[in-house]
Amino acid sequence: MEEKEFDYMNVIPLVDVMLVLLTIVLTTSTLIASGMINVSLPKASAEHKEILKNQIISIDRNGTVYLNSSAVTLDRLQNKMLLLDKTTPILVRADRDIRLQVFVDVLDIINNLGFRRVAIQTEKGGDDN
């Protein structure tokens, strides 16, 4: 009796694996693109086209400060910022419901260290509240 050779290859398991990988990549890229820190941005009348992505400082609703998605104290933020070139673009993302003093403290650190390429991220929109 002769053995019959395969006439075709079953690609269904391969397609299943590829769909799972695609789902993982899309989910991960969405988190990376939107940022991991949940911040409700304040609204401004104009939308700015230039997005700076070198250093991102985020302040969440509880007042926790993050430098590039890592939680830091104000002293640690200042120490890490000392290591950066003064021409480094900095993007500040702050929740609209934070205490103003935390925001002022962060901007004071940035200003005292001599950074001049600073942007504050907002959302385009009208009156919300």
SVG drawing of the C-alpha trace seen along z (x, -y; Angstrom):
<svg xmlns="http://www.w3.org/2000/svg" viewBox="-21 -80 44 82">
<polyline fill="none" stroke="black" stroke-width="0.4" points="0.0,0.0 1.3,-3.4 1.3,-6.5 -0.6,-9.4 1.2,-12.7 -0.3,-15.9 -2.2,-17.7 -2.7,-20.9 -1.5,-22.6 -4.0,-23.6 -3.5,-27.3 -6.4,-27.9 -4.2,-27.6 -1.7,-30.0 -4.4,-32.5 -5.7,-32.2 -2.2,-32.9 -1.8,-35.9 -5.1,-37.4 -4.2,-37.0 -0.8,-38.7 -2.5,-41.5 -4.9,-42.1 -2.0,-42.3 -0.1,-44.8 -3.2,-47.0 -4.0,-47.1 -0.5,-47.8 0.0,-50.5 -3.2,-52.3 -1.9,-52.4 1.4,-53.7 0.0,-56.4 -2.5,-57.7 -0.3,-57.6 -0.7,-55.3 -1.6,-58.1 -5.3,-58.9 -5.5,-62.7 -8.6,-64.8 -7.0,-67.6 -8.3,-71.2 -9.9,-72.8 -8.4,-75.6 -9.9,-77.7 -7.3,-76.7 -5.7,-73.4 -2.0,-73.3 -0.6,-71.2 2.9,-70.6 3.1,-67.8 6.4,-67.5 7.3,-64.0 10.8,-64.2 10.0,-64.5 6.4,-64.2 5.5,-65.4 2.0,-64.3 0.0,-65.2 -2.9,-63.0 -6.1,-63.9 -4.6,-63.0 -1.6,-65.3 0.9,-62.5 3.7,-63.7 5.0,-61.4 8.1,-61.8 7.7,-59.7 5.1,-57.4 7.3,-56.9 5.9,-58.4 8.4,-60.9 8.5,-63.3 9.2,-66.9 12.7,-66.6 13.4,-63.5 11.8,-65.4 14.2,-68.2 17.2,-65.8 16.2,-64.0 15.6,-67.3 19.1,-68.5 20.5,-65.7 18.7,-66.9 19.8,-69.3 18.1,-72.7 16.9,-72.6 15.0,-69.4 11.2,-69.9 9.0,-69.3 5.3,-68.5 3.2,-69.1 -0.1,-67.1 -2.1,-68.1 -5.5,-66.9 -8.0,-69.8 -9.1,-69.0 -5.7,-69.1 -4.7,-71.5 -3.1,-74.5 -0.1,-74.5 1.1,-71.1 1.0,-72.5 2.8,-75.7 5.5,-73.7 6.2,-71.7 6.4,-74.8 8.6,-76.4 11.1,-73.5 11.1,-73.7 11.6,-77.5 14.3,-77.5 16.3,-74.9 16.2,-77.1 14.0,-75.0 12.4,-77.2 10.8,-74.7 7.8,-73.9 4.2,-73.2 1.0,-72.5 -1.2,-69.9 -4.9,-70.8 -8.0,-69.5 -9.8,-71.6 -13.3,-72.5 -15.6,-75.1 -17.2,-75.6 -17.6,-72.3 -18.6,-73.3"/>
</svg>
